[in-house]
Structure formats: structure tokens, C-alpha cells
């Protein structure tokens, strides 16, 4: 496991972290670890549409003609 040190953290941020940790029943260290893990994983979990849009952004997008959708009632739905 790796250890990091965060220097120059302002007092207000530290106080808020302490309150968050206490509210969640964690130590400050555990709270910061959870925050960092969520932030990293959230960044990595992008949707497929977002990833595709990012790929096409590099080439100024693409214009696609989408087919028209036709919606039909399910066979078991009665006419009303």
C-alpha cells in the first residue's frame, strides 16, 4: 500500500473533513480514502455515449442520419 501526505491543507477544509468523518463514523484518514476512491472510480465510469462523443469530438463530430422509429403496441395490449 502507498502512503501520501497532503501538505498545506487549509483549516476550514480539515474541519469539514473531520465533521464528515465523524458523521460517517470514520477516522479522517478513512474518510479521505473513501472520497479519493469514489472520485477516481467515478471518473473512470463514463457511459458509452460519453466515450463515443469524446472520440468523435477530435474529428469535429459526425453527422449521422438516424432511421425513423415506428412504435407498435404490444400484441397483448387491447385496443381502447
N, C-alpha and C positions, 0 to 999 in steps of 0.2 A: 504494500500500500504506500501511496505517496502522501507526503505532508506538505501543506502550503502555509505560508504566513502572509497575512494581509496587513500591510502597514498603512498608516495614515488614514484609518477609518474614522470618520468624524463621530463625535459623541452622540449626536442625535440618532444616527444610523445604528450605532451599537445599542443604544437604549431601546430602540424599536425592535431590534433583533432579540434582545433579552426578553421583552414583553411577549413577542411572538412565541419564543421558545417556551416561556412559562405557560402561556395559554395552551400550547400543544403538548405540555408535559415532557418537553425535551430539554436537553442542555443546549446552550448556544451553539456549540460545535455540531451537534446533531441537526439542529435547525438549519444552519448554514449548509451542511452537507445535503440535506433534503432539497433546499432551494436550488443549489447548484445542479444536482442531478435532474430535477424537474426541468430547469432551464435548458440544459443540454439535450435532454431527450425530446422536449417539446420542439426544439429547433430541428431535430433530426426527423421528426414525424410529420412531414409535409404530405399533403394529399397528392394524388396522382395528377389532378388537374393543375395544381400549382407547379409541380415539377415539369409538366409538359409546357406550360406557359413560359416558364423560365428558359427552357431550351429554345423555344421559338422567338423569344424576346431578342436573342442575339442576332437573329436574321430579320428583325423588324416584323415578326409575326407572319401569319399565313392566312389568306382568305379562303375559307372553305365553304362550298355550297352544301348546306345541310338538306337532307331529304325531308319532305313533308311527312309528318306523322299523321296516321289516321287512327282514331281511337274507336274501338268496338266494345260493346257491352259484353261482359262475360256471358257464356251460354246459360248459366244458371240464374241470371238476373231477369226478372219478369218485366214485360213492357207495362208502362204505367198509366 
